[in-house]
């Protein structure tokens, strides 16, 4: 197993312990419906999009390369 996989597994382990300590439960809980699990996942992904937009905005302020509209270029440099 490479160092990146090992590091990610360790982060998952730490996150699981943190969640159990903070919320007193884990993903084995039985009190949520499938729809409630989906809502939780949607909310987490919405947060992730916000974090990515924050980082993209910060990079746009510091990187000299932008598109004609002032946006950051995509992964292909367009």
Secondary structure, 3 states (H helix, E strand, C coil): CCHHHHHHHHHHHHHHHHHHHHHCCCCCCCCCCHHHHHHHHHHHHHHHHHHHHHHHHHHHHHCCCCCCCCCCCCCCCC
